[in-house]
Amino acid sequence: MRKKYTEEQIVGILRGAEASGKGVKEYCREKGVHETTFYGWKKRFGSMDVEEVREYRTLVQENARLKRLLAERDLEIDAIKEVLKKSGRRVGPARGSEDNDRCGYERAVLVCFVGTGAKELSVRAARAST
């Protein structure tokens, strides 16, 4: 059975192993933690205190959420471009948008008709270098 340890427990186990005169194998057996798990924690959280471990876990969760959002957005953009390519519409800068971004991109507005409603997305289309 897999247990979920709190930040306090992880830091306590790591500090306790350092403070005890016992070997890691024996100490882990007493605490009910597998030796591999202990060394994984030591590698990841080695010199951190409880607050730093909490912040680290929060940042890891936030990073995973942002990666999922970015992947979903990229999939939507690819799907919209594919639909527009099949329908024969051109993907280009929006009308009246003469301004370029600092990075050398032009704004493009893609319209995708989904069901009965229209969905409009603003994406950055790379400027064609000719």
C-alpha positions as CSV (number, residue, x, y, z in Angstrom):
1,M,0.0,0.0,0.0
2,R,1.3,3.4,-0.9
3,K,1.3,6.0,1.9
4,K,1.2,9.8,1.4
5,Y,3.6,11.4,3.8
6,T,3.3,15.0,4.9
7,E,6.1,17.5,4.5
8,E,6.7,17.4,8.3
9,Q,7.0,13.6,8.2
10,I,9.4,13.5,5.3
11,V,11.7,16.2,6.9
12,G,11.4,14.4,10.3
13,I,12.4,11.1,8.8
14,L,15.4,12.6,6.9
15,R,16.6,14.5,10.0
16,G,16.0,11.5,12.3
17,A,18.1,9.3,10.1
18,E,21.0,11.8,10.4
19,A,20.6,12.1,14.1
20,S,20.3,8.4,15.0
21,G,23.4,6.3,15.3
22,K,21.7,3.5,13.3
23,G,22.2,2.6,9.7
24,V,19.8,3.8,7.1
25,K,18.4,0.4,6.4
26,E,17.6,-0.3,10.1
27,Y,16.1,3.2,10.6
28,C,13.9,2.9,7.5
29,R,12.6,-0.4,8.7
30,E,11.7,1.1,12.1
31,K,9.8,4.0,10.3
32,G,8.1,1.8,7.8
33,V,9.7,3.5,4.8
34,H,11.4,1.7,2.0
35,E,15.1,2.4,1.6
36,T,14.7,3.5,-2.0
37,T,12.0,6.0,-1.0
38,F,14.3,7.4,1.7
39,Y,17.1,7.9,-0.8
40,G,14.7,9.5,-3.3
41,W,13.6,11.9,-0.6
42,K,17.2,12.6,0.4
43,K,18.1,13.4,-3.2
44,R,15.0,15.6,-3.7
45,F,14.6,17.3,-0.3
46,G,18.1,16.8,1.1
47,S,18.8,20.1,3.0
48,M,15.3,21.6,2.8
49,D,13.2,22.5,5.8
50,V,9.4,21.9,6.0
51,E,8.4,25.2,4.4
52,E,10.8,24.7,1.5
53,V,9.4,21.2,0.8
54,R,5.8,22.6,0.8
55,E,6.8,25.4,-1.6
56,Y,8.6,22.9,-3.8
57,R,5.5,20.6,-4.0
58,T,3.3,23.6,-4.7
59,L,5.5,24.7,-7.6
60,V,5.7,21.2,-9.0
61,Q,1.9,21.0,-9.0
62,E,1.5,24.5,-10.6
63,N,4.1,23.6,-13.2
64,A,2.2,20.5,-14.2
65,R,-1.0,22.4,-14.4
66,L,0.5,25.0,-16.7
67,K,2.1,22.4,-18.9
68,R,-1.4,20.8,-19.3
69,L,-2.9,24.1,-20.2
70,L,-0.2,24.9,-22.8
71,A,-0.6,21.4,-24.4
72,E,-4.4,21.9,-24.6
73,R,-4.0,25.3,-26.1
74,D,-1.5,24.0,-28.7
75,L,-3.9,21.2,-29.6
76,E,-6.7,23.7,-30.1
77,I,-4.6,25.9,-32.3
78,D,-3.5,22.9,-34.4
79,A,-7.0,21.7,-34.8
80,I,-8.2,25.1,-35.8
81,K,-5.4,25.5,-38.4
82,E,-6.3,22.1,-39.8
83,V,-9.9,23.0,-40.1
84,L,-9.1,26.3,-41.8
85,K,-6.6,24.6,-44.2
86,K,-9.2,22.0,-45.2
87,S,-11.9,24.7,-45.7
88,G,-9.6,26.7,-47.9
89,R,-9.4,29.8,-45.7
90,R,-6.1,31.5,-45.2
91,V,-4.5,31.9,-41.8
92,G,-2.9,35.3,-41.6
93,P,-2.8,38.6,-39.7
94,A,-6.1,40.1,-38.6
95,R,-7.5,42.9,-40.7
96,G,-6.2,46.3,-39.7
97,S,-3.5,44.9,-37.4
98,E,-0.4,46.7,-38.7
99,D,1.3,46.4,-35.3
100,N,3.9,43.7,-34.9
101,D,4.9,42.3,-31.5
102,R,8.4,42.9,-30.2
103,C,9.3,39.3,-31.1
104,G,8.5,39.8,-34.8
105,Y,5.1,38.1,-34.7
106,E,1.9,39.3,-36.2
107,R,-1.5,38.8,-34.5
108,A,-3.8,36.4,-36.3
109,V,-7.4,35.8,-35.5
110,L,-8.8,32.4,-36.3
111,V,-12.5,31.7,-36.4
112,C,-13.7,28.2,-36.0
113,F,-17.3,27.2,-36.3
114,V,-18.1,24.6,-33.7
115,G,-21.7,23.3,-33.8
116,T,-24.0,26.3,-34.0
117,G,-21.8,28.9,-32.3
118,A,-18.6,30.5,-33.5
119,K,-15.4,30.4,-31.4
120,E,-12.8,33.0,-31.9
121,L,-9.2,32.6,-30.8
122,S,-6.3,35.0,-31.0
123,V,-3.0,33.3,-31.7
124,R,0.5,34.4,-32.7
125,A,1.3,33.4,-36.3
126,A,4.9,33.5,-37.3
127,R,5.6,36.0,-40.0
128,A,6.6,34.4,-43.2
129,S,10.1,35.3,-44.1
130,T,10.5,35.6,-47.8
